[in-house]
Amino acid sequence: MNDAATGPSKATEPTEPTEPTLPSGPLTVRPVTAEEAQATVVRLGGSFLQTPAWARTKPGWTAVHLGWFDATGARVGAGLVLSRRLPRLRRSFAYLPEGPALPWDAVASDPGAWIDPLVAWATSEGAFALRLGFPVVSRSWQPDVVKKQISEGGLMSFTALPPTIDNPDARRLETWLDRRRWRPIGWGSSAAVGQPRYLCVIDLDGRGSEAVLKAMNQQWRRNIKKADKAGVTVRSVGVDGVDTFHQLYVETAERDHFVPRARSYFEQMVRSFSEGGEHVTGRIYEAHVDGDILASALMVRVGDRFSYLYGGSTSRNRDARASNALQWQAIQDAIDAGCTAYDLRGFNTSLGATSPLIGLLLFKLGAGADVVELVGERELVLNRFWHTAFEKAMALRVAINNRRAGANATPDADV
């Protein structure tokens, strides 16, 4: 089923907490080179959103790579700070999406030692607010638990059920954040804000293709066989696949009622991650029958974590099950490359069972993905006056964009 394949990346789900490795002496934060930051992000299993490639994907933001150093001068963490300045003022909003990359088990034992130096740096740079997407796994649920809640009419209630994993490190971190007035962002809202708090992740750690296939539901396994019989072939391509990808993505947006992003955004993303080097890669996967491309998806790898970011498919030849074939090939490539996680990204917990986007969530769950809850995005207000002015300006911008997109459209704002 494969013409060509790319290499892949890592898992985030913790096992039982281990004794954290503490740094030597007080920590300091200072700018580092993109190369230094990437090496640390890969070593610590950080997010693709913390890489230099992501900084290149966001040219509208000012990017600074930071390193965390202990008393011996060892670099023990790294992060990408994206900032937006208020016009003609030395005031900015600073944002670390799904970051920074730190040894979070050690952070949980003394959050202030790690976070306070970042706050001090941001304050010295004129930031009026600092937002972090804390990438610590809080809880996770197996797919059958979530599917049961969908069948009963919605999603919100699954979070009240006993999780498969409940991470005490996350509880300690959340308690500290609450005490320090780091306010949660986007929780309980139907609007997509920043990065998702809930992800669908297939655990690949120590598992081969046979075990991963067996964990998929019966429909998924049947569709993979159908695709094989229909002659579906999967290949990976670079920036030359952006045009077809975007056509299929826009068709999907029209079908599922969400607002698509511009073609230029994806071209920039593919180019940026294509330049990431051995451990940071980005490719487009295409599933076709005799050259007729039926499904396309944009994938990135950072270290041992492989992530599916965006996808699209056509209504033509739906019985060929091209989307299943595409994902299955990418999963196998991730396994072959030694990845420990296949990240299918997030969803909105307020989705009702009749939402057109619920089908995408069921597709991910059917592949055997657990639902993983992160500590998620928190914001610390450093200057209330400028923060209020910024929030009002952003609210106006969102309202204008919503009017342009149409009242019934759902924004495609995962990444």
C-alpha positions in Angstrom: 0.0 0.0 0.0 3.1 2.2 0.1 5.0 4.1 -2.6 7.3 6.0 -0.3 7.5 6.7 3.4 8.9 9.3 5.7 10.3 8.8 9.2 8.3 9.7 12.3 8.2 10.6 16.4 7.3 10.3 20.4 4.6 9.7 23.1 3.5 11.9 26.0 1.7 9.6 28.3 3.5 9.1 31.6 4.0 5.8 33.4 4.1 5.8 37.2 6.0 8.9 38.4 9.7 8.4 38.9 12.1 10.3 41.2 12.8 13.6 39.4 16.3 14.5 38.4 16.9 17.9 40.0 19.2 20.5 38.4 22.2 21.9 40.2 21.6 25.2 41.9 19.3 28.0 40.8 18.0 28.2 37.2 18.5 31.0 34.8 16.7 31.7 31.5 18.4 33.4 28.5 18.1 33.4 24.7 19.8 30.6 22.8 20.3 29.8 19.1 17.7 27.9 17.1 20.0 24.9 16.8 20.6 24.8 20.5 16.9 25.1 21.3 15.9 22.3 18.8 18.5 19.9 20.2 17.0 20.4 23.7 13.4 20.1 22.5 14.1 16.8 20.7 16.1 15.4 23.7 13.3 16.2 26.1 10.4 15.1 23.9 9.0 18.6 23.3 6.2 19.6 21.0 6.5 20.4 17.3 5.1 23.8 18.5 8.4 24.5 20.3 10.7 24.0 17.3 12.4 26.5 15.1 10.3 25.1 12.3 7.2 26.3 14.0 8.7 29.7 14.4 9.3 29.8 10.7 5.6 28.8 10.2 4.5 31.9 12.1 6.1 34.9 10.4 3.5 37.3 11.8 5.0 36.7 15.3 8.3 37.7 16.8 10.2 34.5 17.9 12.8 34.1 20.6 14.3 30.7 21.6 15.1 30.4 25.3 17.3 28.0 27.2 17.1 27.0 30.9 20.5 26.7 32.5 21.4 25.3 35.9 24.3 26.4 38.1 26.8 24.3 36.2 25.9 25.9 32.9 24.1 22.8 31.6 21.2 23.5 29.3 18.3 21.7 31.0 15.3 23.1 29.0 14.3 25.1 26.0 11.3 27.0 24.8 10.0 29.0 21.9 8.4 32.3 22.8 6.1 33.9 20.2 5.2 37.4 20.9 3.0 40.2 19.4 3.7 43.8 20.3 1.2 46.6 20.7 1.7 49.1 17.9 4.4 51.7 18.7 4.8 50.4 22.2 7.3 48.3 24.0 4.5 46.0 25.3 3.9 42.5 24.1 1.8 39.4 24.5 4.2 36.4 25.0 3.1 32.8 24.2 4.7 29.4 24.5 2.4 26.9 22.7 2.7 23.4 24.2 5.8 24.4 25.9 8.5 24.9 27.0 10.3 21.6 26.8 11.4 20.8 30.3 11.8 17.7 32.5 8.3 18.1 33.8 8.6 15.5 36.6 11.3 17.7 38.1 9.2 20.9 37.4 6.3 19.4 39.4 8.5 19.0 42.5 9.3 22.8 42.5 7.4 24.7 39.8 8.7 28.1 40.9 12.3 27.2 40.4 11.5 26.6 36.7 8.7 29.0 35.9 9.7 32.1 37.9 12.9 32.8 35.8 10.7 32.7 32.7 8.3 35.2 34.2 11.2 37.5 35.2 12.6 37.3 31.6 9.1 38.1 30.1 8.6 41.0 32.5 12.0 42.5 31.6 11.1 42.2 27.9 7.9 44.3 28.4 5.4 41.5 28.3 1.9 42.4 29.7 0.8 38.8 29.7 2.5 35.4 29.5 0.7 32.3 28.2 2.0 28.7 28.4 0.4 25.6 27.1 1.6 23.2 29.9 2.3 19.9 28.0 1.9 17.7 31.1 -0.5 14.8 30.8 -3.1 15.2 33.5 -5.5 12.3 32.7 -6.3 9.8 29.9 -9.2 7.6 29.0 -9.4 4.6 26.7 -11.4 5.1 23.5 -14.4 2.9 24.5 -15.2 5.2 27.4 -15.4 8.2 25.2 -17.4 6.4 22.4 -20.0 5.4 25.0 -20.5 9.0 26.0 -20.9 10.0 22.3 -23.6 7.3 21.8 -25.4 8.8 24.8 -25.7 12.2 23.2 -22.5 14.2 24.0 -19.0 14.4 25.2 -18.8 16.6 28.3 -19.6 13.8 30.8 -16.7 11.5 29.9 -14.3 13.7 31.9 -16.2 12.8 35.1 -15.5 9.1 34.7 -12.5 7.3 36.2 -9.5 7.8 33.9 -7.0 5.2 32.9 -4.2 7.5 34.0 -4.4 10.2 36.7 -1.0 11.9 37.0 -0.2 13.3 40.5 2.5 15.5 39.0 -0.2 17.3 37.1 -2.2 17.9 40.3 0.8 19.4 42.1 1.5 21.7 39.1 -2.2 22.8 38.8 -2.3 23.6 42.5 0.8 25.8 42.2 -0.6 27.5 39.1 -3.9 28.3 40.8 -2.1 29.8 43.8 0.0 32.0 41.5 -3.0 33.2 39.6 -2.3 31.5 36.3 -5.8 31.5 34.9 -7.1 28.7 32.7 -7.7 29.6 29.0 -10.6 28.4 26.9 -11.9 25.7 29.3 -15.6 25.0 28.9 -15.9 27.3 25.9 -17.2 26.1 22.5 -14.8 28.5 20.8 -11.4 27.1 19.8 -8.8 29.0 21.8 -5.1 28.4 21.3 -4.0 24.7 21.4 -6.3 21.8 22.4 -6.3 20.6 26.0 -7.6 17.2 24.8 -5.6 15.1 22.3 -6.2 11.7 20.7 -3.0 9.7 20.9 -2.1 6.2 19.9 0.5 4.7 22.2 3.2 3.0 20.1 5.8 2.5 22.8 7.0 -1.1 22.6 4.2 -2.1 20.2 4.5 -3.5 16.7 2.1 -3.0 13.7 0.2 -6.2 14.6 -0.6 -5.1 18.1 -1.6 -1.6 17.0 -3.8 -3.0 14.2 -5.5 -5.4 16.7 -6.3 -2.5 19.0 -8.3 -0.7 16.2 -12.0 -1.3 16.1 -13.5 -3.8 13.6 -14.7 -1.1 11.2 -11.1 0.3 10.9 -9.6 -3.1 10.2 -12.3 -3.8 7.7 -11.7 -0.5 5.9 -7.9 -1.1 5.7 -8.7 -4.4 3.9 -11.2 -2.6 1.6 -8.5 -0.1 0.7 -6.0 -2.8 -0.1 -8.5 -4.6 -2.4 -9.5 -1.3 -4.0 -5.8 -0.7 -5.0 -5.2 2.3 -2.7 -1.5 3.3 -2.6 0.0 5.7 -0.2 3.0 7.9 -0.9 4.7 10.9 0.9 5.7 14.1 -0.9 7.0 17.5 -0.1 5.9 21.0 -0.9 4.8 19.9 -4.4 1.8 18.2 -2.7 0.4 21.4 -1.2 -1.9 22.2 -4.1 -3.7 18.9 -4.1 -3.8 18.8 -0.3 -5.4 22.2 -0.1 -8.0 21.4 -2.7 -9.1 18.3 -0.7 -8.9 20.2 2.6 -11.2 22.9 1.3 -13.6 20.3 0.0 -13.6 18.8 3.4 -14.2 22.2 5.1 -17.3 22.8 2.9 -18.6 19.3 3.7 -18.0 19.6 7.5 -18.8 23.3 7.9 -15.5 24.7 9.2 -13.5 27.7 8.0 -10.4 26.6 6.1 -7.0 28.2 6.3 -5.2 29.7 3.2 -3.0 27.6 1.0 0.0 29.8 1.8 -0.2 28.8 5.5 0.3 25.1 4.6 3.0 25.8 2.1 4.9 27.7 4.7 4.5 24.9 7.2 5.7 22.2 4.9 8.7 24.2 3.8 9.6 25.0 7.4 9.4 21.5 8.7 11.1 20.2 5.5 14.1 22.2 6.6 14.1 20.9 10.2 16.9 18.3 9.8 17.0 14.6 10.8 14.9 14.8 13.9 12.3 17.4 12.8 10.5 16.6 9.5 7.3 17.5 7.7 5.6 15.7 4.8 2.3 15.4 3.0 0.9 11.9 2.7 -1.3 11.1 -0.3 -3.6 8.1 -0.8 -4.5 7.4 -4.5 -5.9 4.9 -6.8 -4.1 4.8 -10.2 -3.0 8.4 -9.6 -6.4 9.7 -8.6 -5.6 11.3 -5.1 -8.6 10.6 -2.8 -7.1 11.7 0.5 -4.2 13.9 1.7 -2.7 14.8 5.1 0.0 17.0 6.5 2.2 15.2 9.0 5.2 16.3 11.2 7.7 14.4 13.3 9.7 15.8 16.2 12.0 13.2 17.8 10.0 10.1 18.6 6.5 11.7 18.2 4.6 11.7 14.9 1.7 14.1 14.6 -1.2 14.3 12.1 -2.0 18.0 11.8 -4.5 18.5 8.9 -6.2 16.3 6.4 -8.7 16.4 3.5 -10.5 13.9 1.4 -12.8 13.9 -1.6 -16.3 12.4 -1.9 -15.2 10.5 -5.0 -14.7 6.7 -4.6 -15.5 6.8 -0.9 -15.7 3.0 -0.8 -12.0 2.8 -1.4 -11.4 4.0 2.2 -8.4 6.0 1.3 -8.3 8.0 4.6 -7.9 4.7 6.6 -5.2 3.5 4.2 -3.3 6.8 4.6 -3.4 6.9 8.4 -2.5 3.2 8.6 0.6 3.7 6.4 1.7 6.7 8.5 1.3 4.8 11.7 3.4 1.9 10.3 6.1 4.5 9.3 6.0 5.9 12.8 6.5 2.4 14.2 9.3 1.6 11.8 11.1 4.8 12.8 10.9 3.9 16.5 8.3 6.5 17.5 6.5 6.1 20.8 3.3 8.1 20.0 1.1 8.9 17.0 -0.7 12.1 17.8 -4.0 12.7 16.0 -4.4 16.1 17.7 -7.4 17.5 19.5 -11.2 18.0 19.6 -13.7 20.2 21.3 -15.3 18.6 24.4 -18.5 20.5 23.8 -19.3 18.7 20.6 -22.7 17.2 20.5 -23.4 13.8 19.0 -25.0 15.4 15.9 -22.1 17.7 15.2 -20.5 17.2 11.8 -17.1 17.1 13.5 -18.1 14.2 15.7 -17.3 11.9 12.8 -13.7 13.0 12.8 -13.4 12.2 16.5 -14.9 8.8 16.1 -12.5 8.2 13.2 -9.6 8.9 15.6 -11.0 6.8 18.4 -11.6 3.9 16.0 -7.9 3.9 15.3 -7.3 2.9 18.9 -6.4 6.4 20.2 -6.7 7.2 23.9 -8.0 10.6 24.9 -5.2 12.5 26.7 -6.0 15.5 28.8 -3.1 18.0 29.3 -2.8 20.6 32.0 -3.3 22.9 29.1 -3.1 26.6 28.5 -2.7 29.1 31.4 -2.1 32.8 31.3 -0.4 35.1 33.8 -1.4 38.7 33.6 1.7 40.9 34.2 0.1 44.3 33.4 -3.7 44.5 33.7 -4.2 47.8 31.8 -2.4 46.7 28.7 -3.8 43.2 28.9 -7.4 44.5 29.0 -6.6 46.7 25.9 -5.2 43.8 24.1 -8.2 41.5 24.9 -10.6 44.1 23.6 -8.7 44.5 20.4 -8.6 40.7 19.9 -12.3 40.3 20.6 -13.0 42.9 17.9 -10.8 41.1 15.5 -12.5 37.7 16.2 -15.9 39.3 15.7 -14.9 40.8 12.4 -13.4 37.4 11.2 -16.6 35.6 12.3 -18.8 38.0 10.3 -16.6 37.4 7.3 -16.7 33.6 7.7 -20.4 33.3 8.4 -22.3 32.9 11.7 -22.6 29.1 11.4 -19.0 28.3 10.5 -16.7 26.6 12.9 -13.1 28.0 12.9 -10.3 25.5 12.1 -8.0 26.7 14.9 -6.3 23.6 16.3 -2.8 24.6 15.2 
